Amino acid sequence: IERQNKDPAMLQVLPETTGSHRFDADWFRRVAAWPGVAFVMPETRSIASQVDLFADGAPAPVRVDLQPTAQGDPLLAGVAPPPDGRLLLTRRAAQQLRVVAGQTVTLALERERGGTVERATLPLVVAAVLPVTQQDGTAALCGLALLEDIQSWRDGNTVARLGPQGNGEAPRSGVYPRFRAYAPSIQEVAGLAARMEAEGISVYTRAREIASTLGLQRNLRAVLAMVAVIAGAGAGVALIAMQISAVQRKRREYALLQLVGHGRGWLMALPCLAASATALLGALLAFGVYLGA
């Protein structure tokens, strides 16, 4: 469970199909405030996510899946989100491009407008290379603004940093067809998915793998509970038998104490105190062994 809670893919909730759904800024603010949401990020259409990257040391361009990111994204793995003009590469993408943090790659785009093929390039600095544990595909993370620019450019609009060609600058709509959402833990993925479904959004999660893990947890807890009950019962019986035996061995001493004037309650308290001291020392010893284990 600890390993899966550190795996963003296990915590992810994605829309299965966009359909007629469009998600605006108000929707993202509302969802981000839900108690079962650790992070939510808007995404542009897939037309903007597949791009080619070039590097001086790479023998060929590498097609990567470009994803938007921001502070708090589980995919960052503690790495700072890249500012505009920079991106983060997965380990596989960095190896294929033969680049490291601080080097520059070139993003190449192509579109057809008015029967003419137009091309644009944009240099981007590699801010960092992500740990392989977070994402093992050929992907890159960047700011949402870059993906919006790519989408607008491929729609035929003019984008200043991609060249003067186009049908004019298009205003930012602030409405997105897709999103990435993450639950804080695998135990909360089902609840987040159910809440999305209640809003009419069909979502995809790793529900089967999560159910298998949580089922194993329940079974292990049941087995450990049975072992604990049996061990506790055995310890209780052993402690009772030991105390009864101790009282029987000291019957003569207790009789003499009664003869010299000690009351019945005081005599009953002696073995009870001895049993409590034994149980306390045993519990402390068991807890010490547990911490060591």
Rosetta blueprint (number, residue, H / E / L):
1 I L
2 E H
3 R H
4 Q H
5 N H
6 K L
7 D L
8 P H
9 A H
10 M H
11 L H
12 Q E
13 V E
14 L E
15 P E
16 E L
17 T L
18 T L
19 G L
20 S L
21 H L
22 R L
23 F E
24 D E
25 A H
26 D H
27 W H
28 F H
29 R H
30 R H
31 V H
32 A H
33 A L
34 W L
35 P L
36 G L
37 V L
38 A L
39 F E
40 V E
41 M E
42 P E
43 E E
44 T L
45 R L
46 S H
47 I H
48 A H
49 S L
50 Q E
51 V E
52 D E
53 L E
54 F E
55 A L
56 D L
57 G L
58 A L
59 P L
60 A L
61 P L
62 V E
63 R E
64 V E
65 D E
66 L E
67 Q E
68 P E
69 T L
70 A L
71 Q L
72 G L
73 D L
74 P H
75 L H
76 L H
77 A L
78 G L
79 V L
80 A L
81 P L
82 P L
83 P L
84 D L
85 G L
86 R E
87 L E
88 L E
89 L E
90 T L
91 R H
92 R H
93 A H
94 A H
95 Q H
96 Q H
97 L H
98 R L
99 V L
100 V L
101 A L
102 G L
103 Q L
104 T E
105 V E
106 T E
107 L E
108 A E
109 L E
110 E E
111 R E
112 E E
113 R E
114 G L
115 G L
116 T E
117 V E
118 E E
119 R E
120 A E
121 T E
122 L E
123 P E
124 L E
125 V E
126 V E
127 A E
128 A E
129 V E
130 L L
131 P L
132 V L
133 T L
134 Q L
135 Q L
136 D L
137 G L
138 T L
139 A E
140 A E
141 L E
142 C E
143 G L
144 L H
145 A H
146 L H
147 L H
148 E H
149 D H
150 I H
151 Q H
152 S H
153 W H
154 R H
155 D L
156 G L
157 N L
158 T L
159 V L
160 A H
161 R H
162 L H
163 G L
164 P L
165 Q L
166 G L
167 N L
168 G L
169 E L
170 A L
171 P L
172 R L
173 S L
174 G L
175 V E
176 Y E
177 P L
178 R E
179 F E
180 R E
181 A E
182 Y E
183 A L
184 P L
185 S L
186 I H
187 Q H
188 E H
189 V H
190 A H
191 G H
192 L H
193 A H
194 A H
195 R H
196 M H
197 E H
198 A H
199 E L
200 G L
201 I L
202 S L
203 V E
204 Y E
205 T L
206 R L
207 A H
208 R H
209 E H
210 I H
211 A H
212 S H
213 T H
214 L H
215 G H
216 L H
217 Q H
218 R H
219 N H
220 L H
221 R H
222 A H
223 V H
224 L H
225 A H
226 M H
227 V H
228 A H
229 V H
230 I H
231 A H
232 G H
233 A H
234 G H
235 A H
236 G H
237 V H
238 A H
239 L H
240 I H
241 A H
242 M H
243 Q H
244 I H
245 S H
246 A H
247 V H
248 Q H
249 R H
250 K L
251 R H
252 R H
253 E H
254 Y H
255 A H
256 L H
257 L H
258 Q H
259 L H
260 V L
261 G L
262 H L
263 G L
264 R H
265 G H
266 W H
267 L H
268 M H
269 A H
270 L H
271 P H
272 C H
273 L H
274 A H
275 A H
276 S H
277 A H
278 T H
279 A H
280 L H
281 L H
282 G H
283 A H
284 L H
285 L H
286 A H
287 F H
288 G H
289 V H
290 Y H
291 L H
292 G H
293 A L
